[in-house]
């Protein structure tokens, strides 16, 4: 029986670190486990310019010395392709992020129609810049559980037909349709998978009462979708890699009349993922998923150094800095060894 697992130091290819006091409270949990992370730009106001990204990166590094935040540009209807390309060339931006306007937290300044950023996407395809996608339509006529699948059909498939060289990461994939889309697309298309979408289906949010700490966007779907994600994530396919989408909100903001979307999974991210890989008999595939596939897709060097997880009890507290973490009150079977 495996008692320890040592892997190359991993990266988180999708995380929300917030700002101010919240940033100072949460970034250490990501920095403890991961060497680098793709940091989401949906602050208030959002990170839309290189100067914004430089300032935000400095605040992150000040709170977590030695950690490397990889900055993203928040795309709007008015994003200038030349400015974006200059930020990428200068090493400020690693990727650009699509938030369909109104799709999720702090997305009100996002893109109202994909055609509005056509020149931006053409430039990104030319320079090899990764297009990170929150893949949901916001049409109120579309059921919330169908919004990812509809986005793929209406937006992504036609977009990649027109711009076949664009590098796309479908972030926080939640559906069987997303898995099939990524698997059938070219090598320029990949997806991140969160720990929560590997562990829970929509029952966790709705059975026995409304459970706001299981609410995130995109929402967890039916069990068949969870099983498809587990199969894809543990398969060794390099198109799928780790992206926690850790998204902290204070308890009172989750447990409110209109609770915020987001699950704070950073403190026990590797332990949570590893529980799934162990259950699926795929411990040998974990290093690729956590430490290799994402870096190679982004064209970055693999990290030096290693981390070790031990086959031991990890007790998840009920609350951390006023935030309820994923697996709160549960016991996980692996423990990150500092």
Order of alpha helices (4+ residues) and beta strands (2+ residues): beta-beta-alpha-beta-alpha-beta-alpha-beta-alpha-beta-alpha-alpha-beta-alpha-beta-alpha-alpha-alpha-beta-beta-alpha-alpha-alpha-beta-beta-beta-beta
